[in-house]
Amino acid sequence: MARPHPFICPNCGHRSSSADGNSTFAGRSKGCEKCGFAFLFELLDDYYPAPDAAFFVCDREGRVIGCGRNAFELTGLEEEQVVGRPVAEALGLEFADGDPVATVLEWGVRALEKPVVVSGERDRPQRARADLFPAYDEEGGLLIVLTPERS
């Protein structure tokens, strides 16, 4: 019997568990049972984002393909303004040490608690912590969760 794995929805943050990431024998990706978002991200361990965390989904090239919960609140950017653009450029991300987006995409490993400054459309940049998770399917890509630092 397969051991269940934790999944998280980038749109609503709903957590679930399942033996695999497919919802059918045809191998289609599992969608969110709560909000209906098209796909979930598998986590190696259970992960509990902060209530004000913002979610961004990127393709295997690091371009934004979707924004989830709290994305506008953190960046001031609508989804139409960022989709198709490299995530670091679109959100004005400035990481303190290197480029974890490239590392996660290249190595397929997660990166947690990375200090970052998010510029977006705000008057002043916002300090945050970034958690980055690779997609463990044939499509590739990553999930970025940005949690604003509290003053």
Secondary structure, DSSP 8 states (H G I E B T S, - for coil): ----EEEE-TTT--EEEESSSBSSTT--B---TTT--S--EE-SS-----TT-EEEEE-TTSBEEEE-TTHHHHH---HHHHTTSBHHHHHTEEESSS-HHHHHHHH---EEEEEEEE-TTSSS-EEEEEEEEE--STT--EEEEEEE---
